[in-house]
Amino acid sequence: MNFTDALKTAKTSAAIALETWETGRFVFYTPESRKTITGARTALFGSEVTYTERMSLRMPDGSVTDWRPSTNETQAVNWVVVN
């Protein structure tokens, strides 16, 4: 599927990946969330932080980071749903 359809699919709680990516690497939608802050960081953030919605990338080692698609990824037509 193309990039636009892949993003729409991801926002419905499905994970997506390029067919060429290694197993365990995929993109998923992360909705807005709020986290309670305790300790010394409350001086900077107050008692609660809001994390905005975003697309996240899971790597094969299990780590997760925010995802910023490359130009090639936005033009790809080989996006698939990850089961």
C-alpha positions as CSV (number, residue, x, y, z in Angstrom):
1,M,0.0,0.0,0.0
2,N,1.1,3.6,-0.4
3,F,2.3,5.9,2.4
4,T,-1.0,7.8,2.8
5,D,-3.0,4.5,3.2
6,A,-0.3,3.1,5.5
7,L,-0.7,6.1,7.9
8,K,-4.4,5.9,7.9
9,T,-4.1,2.2,8.8
10,A,-1.6,2.9,11.5
11,K,-4.0,5.4,13.2
12,T,-6.5,2.6,13.5
13,S,-4.2,0.8,15.9
14,A,-2.4,-1.4,13.3
15,A,1.4,-1.5,13.0
16,I,2.9,-0.9,9.6
17,A,6.3,-1.6,8.0
18,L,8.0,-1.5,4.7
19,E,8.4,-5.0,3.2
20,T,12.1,-4.5,3.0
21,W,12.5,-3.8,6.8
22,E,14.0,-6.4,9.0
23,T,11.7,-8.4,11.3
24,G,10.8,-6.5,14.4
25,R,11.0,-3.1,12.9
26,F,7.6,-1.3,12.5
27,V,5.8,2.0,12.9
28,F,2.8,2.5,15.2
29,Y,0.6,5.3,16.4
30,T,1.0,6.6,19.9
31,P,-1.9,8.6,21.2
32,E,-1.6,11.6,23.5
33,S,-0.8,10.7,27.1
34,R,-0.2,12.3,30.4
35,K,2.5,11.3,32.9
36,T,2.7,12.3,36.5
37,I,6.1,13.8,37.5
38,T,7.7,13.4,40.9
39,G,11.0,14.4,42.5
40,A,13.3,17.2,41.4
41,R,11.9,17.5,37.8
42,T,8.6,18.9,39.2
43,A,10.5,22.3,39.4
44,L,10.8,22.2,35.5
45,F,7.6,20.4,34.5
46,G,5.1,20.8,37.3
47,S,3.3,17.7,38.5
48,E,2.2,16.4,35.0
49,V,3.6,16.3,31.5
50,T,1.5,15.9,28.3
51,Y,3.1,13.9,25.5
52,T,1.5,14.7,22.2
53,E,0.3,12.1,19.7
54,R,3.0,10.8,17.4
55,M,4.2,8.0,15.2
56,S,6.7,5.7,16.9
57,L,9.3,3.3,15.5
58,R,10.0,0.0,17.1
59,M,13.4,-1.4,16.3
60,P,14.3,-5.1,16.3
61,D,16.2,-4.8,19.6
62,G,12.9,-3.7,21.3
63,S,13.8,0.0,21.6
64,V,11.2,2.6,20.6
65,T,11.7,6.2,19.3
66,D,9.8,8.9,17.6
67,W,9.6,8.3,13.9
68,R,10.4,10.9,11.2
69,P,9.9,9.3,7.8
70,S,12.4,9.8,5.1
71,T,11.5,11.1,1.6
72,N,12.0,7.5,0.2
73,E,9.6,6.1,2.9
74,T,6.9,8.7,2.0
75,Q,7.2,7.7,-1.7
76,A,7.2,4.0,-1.1
77,V,4.3,1.8,-2.2
78,N,5.4,-1.4,-0.4
79,W,3.9,-0.7,3.0
80,V,2.3,-3.6,4.8
81,V,0.3,-4.3,7.9
82,V,2.3,-6.1,10.6
83,N,0.4,-8.8,12.5
